[in-house]
Amino acid sequence: MNPQTLFYIIIAIIIIDFIIDKILDTLNAKHFDDPVPQELNDVYDKEEYEKSQRYKKERYRFGIITSTFSVLLTLGFIIFDGFAWVDGIARNFTDNAIQVALIFFGIIMIGSDILTTPFSWYSTFVIEEKYGFNKTTKKTFFLDKIKGWLMMAILGGGILALIVWFYQFAGNDFWWYAWILVAVFSVFLNMFYAKLIVPLFNKQSPLEEGSLRTKIETYAKNVGFTLDNIFIIDGSKRSTKANAYFSGFGKEKRITLFDTLVKDLEEEEIVAVLAHEVGHYKKNHIIVNLAASILTTGFTLWLLSLFVGSPALSQALGVAEPSFHIGLIAFGILYSPISEITGLLMNYLSRKFEYQADNYAKETYGAAPLISSLKKLTKNSLSNLTPHKAYVFMHFSHPTLLQRFRNLKRS
């Protein structure tokens, strides 16, 4: 395929993806004012529901602005040979392929982050602040940026350098080496994420002795779940929104509860949320998700190996000299339709797993405290009670509150 045709295909993919995304957003927004299902009438009172409606509509309008800016920036960068310009800058520093790739992606990633910082600032300090969610200080906001850049440089840069090196000595067979590297890194990150990455951004403290810890340990013992690591994380440092998550395997497995979750929920509700997380572990969801992610990565890298060396890919983005990093950019855009399909499959699997984890919590602890916890968490985050089915299908990794409620009430 000639470079000009590839250029038009790349432009078409970006535009079509944007149009589909905006159609889904609009469909979803049209359902903001739908009547609240009877089962969820107790989630909001009148004043709270009106507040949630204002929040959803404001986030929708802001989303249109940010996504439009992003797609116009991307299209402009491609049409006006921005990638060729950055490639030229990188090559002015060195002829080493690995160093060129690192400088190239460093400029692209940091430049993109700087250009979108005003939007994330407005989102955090205007919208989230307006609705009472934001707890992030300006100092924390910028420190998070700097830490993110450093992590990207060390972890992302290290992996990229190794992949380019694999490509240099193995040619099209590089994907085997890259796949092994990414698989090992993924397993390692799953094991030690809470120990190595989280402390860079948040403080974690073991859950203190008391009635909550006693209830959690009693539940864990009843279901034969060894749980020595129960941590509280200072989520309130950035937001009032609450969460809980499970991480690690074997001796490294731990439950992490946001301090906002502990503040917002009753102890019985917290144990029910934890029972849901234990359900994910007991049903092997973490291992299945990790395996699916590794297999998808292997397929993607294999496909990349078939095309990345093609001069047409680089030339489609205005770069005469074929190179791995330019081919990677072009391939990434061309692969996005396949990525959408795999994303849909992963979302479907995730929603199925959420039902299974809910059922596990229901069977081992009870449906009522889990339902009440889900309603409280929905209320406290001003979440949408009436999302459009197509939007849920395309974007939701969890079933809707109504779907989870009906599943939990089913005998």
N, C-alpha and C positions, 0 to 999 in steps of 0.2 A: 504494500500500500504506500502511495506516495505521501510525502510530508504535508502537502497542502490539504489532502483529504483528511489526514489524521488531525490537522489543526482544526478543521471545521467540526469533526466529530467531538473533539475535546470541548470546543465552545458550546456545541449542542448539548453535551452531557451536563455541563455546568448550568446552562439556562433551563433545561428540562427539569433537572433536579430541584432548582430553585422554584420553578412554577408549581411543581407537584407539592413541594413543602408548603408553599404559601396557600395553595388550595386547601390542604389539610388544616392549616392554621385557621383559615377563614371558616371552614365548616365547623371546626371546634368552637370558634368564637360565637357562631350563630346559636350555639346550644348553651351558652352561658346563662341565659335567662329562662331555660326550660324549668318546668315545675320540679321541685325537689321530690324524689321518690318518698313515698310514705314511710318506708323503713328507716329513712335518714332524717326525718323531720326533727329529731332531737339533737342533731349535730350542732346547728347554729340557732341562735335566737334571731329575731328580725334585724336588729342592729348589726350583729356579727355577720349575718348573711349579706347584707348590703355592703359591708366593708370587704368581704371576700369577693363580691362582684366587681367592686371598684379596683381591687388589686389585680384580679385576673385580666380585666380589660386594659389596665395600664401596662401590665407585662406583655400583653398581646401587641399593643401599639408599639411599645419599645422594641419588641422582637422583630417587627416588620422593618423598623429603621436599621437595627444592627445587622440583620441578615441581608438587607438591600445594600448597605455599605460594603459588607464583606464580599458579596458576589460581584459588585461593580469594581471593587479593588482587584479581585482575582482576574476578572475579564480584562481590565485595563492593563494589568501586569503582563498578561499573556499577549494581548494584541499589540502592545507597544514594546515587546521584546524585553520585558523586565528581567526574566530569568537569564537571558543572554548578557544583560548588563551586570547582574550580580556575579555571574560566572566569570566575566571579564575582570571584575574587581578581585575575585578570589585568585585568579591566575596571575594577577600582578604581584601577588605575595610569594607564590611558590609554583613549582611545576609538579610537585608530588601529589599524586591523585588522591591520597587519603587526606592530606592537609587541605587540598582544594575543596573536597567534599565537606569537610568540617567547617571551613570558613564560609562556604556557600550556604549551608543549612543554618549556621550560626546567624548570618546576616538576615536570612529569610525569617527565621523563627523570632529573633529579637525584634526585628523591624516590624513584623506583624503584631507582636505583643504590644509594642509601643503605640502603634496606630490604633489598636483597639482598647488601650488603657482608659481613655476618656469614657468609653461606653461602660466598662466594668466599674469605673469610679461612680458614674451616674447611677448605675444599677444598685451599687452597694450603699452609697451615701445619700442618695435621693429617694429612690423607690423603696428599697428595703428599710431605710430609716423612717420614711413616711408612714409605713405600716407597722412599725415597732419591732422589726426583725433584727435590724443591724446592731451588732455589738462590736464590730471591727473598728479599731482606731486607725487613724491615718498612718501611724508608725507601723502597725501590724500589716496594713495593706501593702506598703512598699517593701517591708521585710519579706513578706510572702512572695512578692515578685522577684526579689533578689535571690531568695532561696530556691525558687522555681527555676530560675535561669542557671544557677549553679548545679542543681540536680540534672537539668537538661544537658548541660555541658559535660558533666562527669559520666552519668549513666547513659544518656542518649548518645553523646559523642563517642563514648567508649565502644558501645555496641555498633554504631555506624562505622567507626574506624576498622573494627574487626571484620565486618561484613565486606567492606571495600577491599580489605586485605585478602579475604577469602576469594573474592572475585578476581583479584590480580593473579593469584597462583593456581586457582582451580577452574577459572573460566565459567562456563555455563553450569558446571557441577557445584558452584559455590553454594547453591541453595541447601545442600545437605549439611554443610558446616554451619551455615547461618541458622538453619532450623534447630540443630542441636544446641547451638548457643542460646537462641531465644527460649527454647524449651527449658533448659537448665536455669536460665535467668528467671523465667516465669515461676518455676517451682520454688526457687530460692526466695523470690519476692513474696510469694504466698506464705512461705514459712516464717519469714523474718520481717515482713512489712511493719508489723506493730512495734518491733524492737528497734529497727534501724531507721525507718522513714518517718513514722508518726511523731517521734520525739523531736524532730526538726521543726515541727509546726505546732505541736500541742503537748501539754503535760498530761501524763497518765498516772493515776494513783490507784493502788489496790483498794478494792471496796472494803471499807472498815467493818469491823465486827459489829453485829447488831441484828435486828430482826430481819432486815432485807437479806443480808448475807445468809442468815440461818435458813430462810425460806428457799433461797436459791440453791443452797447446798443440799437441803432436804429433797427438793425436787430432783436435782441431778442424781442423787443417790437412788431415788425411787425408780428412775428410768435407766439406771446402770451407766451413767455418763460421768466419767472422771473429769472433774473441773476444779483445778487448783488456781487458775488464773482468771480472776474477775476484776476488771479495771473500770475506773471512771475517768472519762476524758473531758477536758474543759472546752466542750463545744460552745459554751456560752461566751467564749472569748471572741467569737465571730458572729454568732447568730443565736436567736432564741429557738430556732427550729431544732427538733429532737431526732435522735436516731440511735440505733444499736447495730452492732455487726459482729460477725464471727470471723476469726482468722486463724491461720496456722493448722498444722497437723501434729498428731502424736503429742509429745510433751510440750510442744510449742503452741498448742491450740489455746485460744483465749476468747472470752466474751468481753466486748468493750461496750459500755453503756455511756451515752452522753449525759453530762450532768443535768442538761435540760430535760432529758427523759425522766431522770430520777426526781426532778423537781415537779414535773407536770403530771406524773402518773402515781396512782396508789401502788402499794407494794404488790398486791395480787396481780395488778395489771402489768407491772414490770416483770414478774415471774412468767406471766403468760407470753410476753414478748420474747423473753429468753427461751421459753419452751419452743416457740416458733424457730428461733435460731438453732436450737439443739436439733430440731426436726430436719433442718437443712443438712446438718452433720450426719445424723443417723441415716438419712436417705441417700447419703453419698453425693449430694448435689454439688458440693464444692469440688470434689474430684472429677465428676462428670463435666462440670463447666470448664475446669482447667484442661481436661483432656480434649474437649471440643474446641477450646481456644487454640491449643497446640496443633491439633489437626488442621484447623482453618489456616493457621499461620504457615504450616507446611505446604498446603495447597497454594496459598498466595505466593510464597517464595518460589515454588516450582514454576508457577505461571510466569512470575517475574523473570526467572532464568531464561525463559523462551524468547523474551522480547527486549530485555533491558539493553542488550548489545546492539540492537538495530539502530543504524544511523537515522532512520526515519523518525524515531521517537524524539531524539534530540533536535533534529531539524524542524520538527513540528512546533517546537517552542523557540525557534529562532536561533538555535546554537548549531553552528556548522560542524564543530568537532564533537563526535560522539563521546559521551562520558556516562559513567554509572549514575552519578547523582542527578543529571538532567533526565536520563532515561527513567530513573526512579520516580521523579515528579510526574512525568507524562503517563507512566504506567499507573500511578496512583489515581489519577483522574479517570483514565480509561477503565480502571478496575472498579470504580465506585458503583456502577449498577450491580455488579456481582456482590460487592460488599453490602449493598442494600438488601439483597436477597438473603445472604448469610445472617445479616443483622435481624431480619424478620424471623428467621428460624430460631435464632438465639433468644429473641424476645418471647416467642411462642413457648420455647422450652422453659424460660425463666418464669413465665406466668404459670405454667403447669407445676413447676417446682414450688411456687408460692402457695398454690392450693394444697399441695402435699404437706408442706411445712405447717400450714394452718390446721390441716386435719390432724397432724401429729400432736400439735399443741392442744387441740380440742380433745383428743383421745386420752392424752396423758395428764392434762391439767384442767381443761374446761373451756367451753366456747365463750361464755359470758364475759370473763375478764379480758379475753383477747378482743372481742367485739368492742367493748367499752374503751380499750386502749387505742384501737384503730380509729374510733370516732374522735377521741380526744386529740390524737396526733393530726388527724385531718383538720379539725377545727383550729388547732394552734398554728398550722401552716397555711390557713386560708385556702385549702385545696379545692379543686373543682369537683363538685358532686355529680355533674351531668356531662362528662366528656363525650364527644362524638365517637361512635363505634369505629369508624375508619381511622381516626386519630389514635385511638387506643391500640388498634391492630398494628399500626405502623410504628408507634413510638413508645408504648408502655411496656416496661419490663415486669410490672406488677399488675394483677387484675385491679379493676376499680374497687372502690370501697363497697359499692352496692353488690358487686359480684362476690366479693369476699364475705360480706354479710350473709348473703343468701346461701353461699356454700357452707358457712359455719352453722347456720340455722337448720340446714338440711339434716334430717335424722339418718 
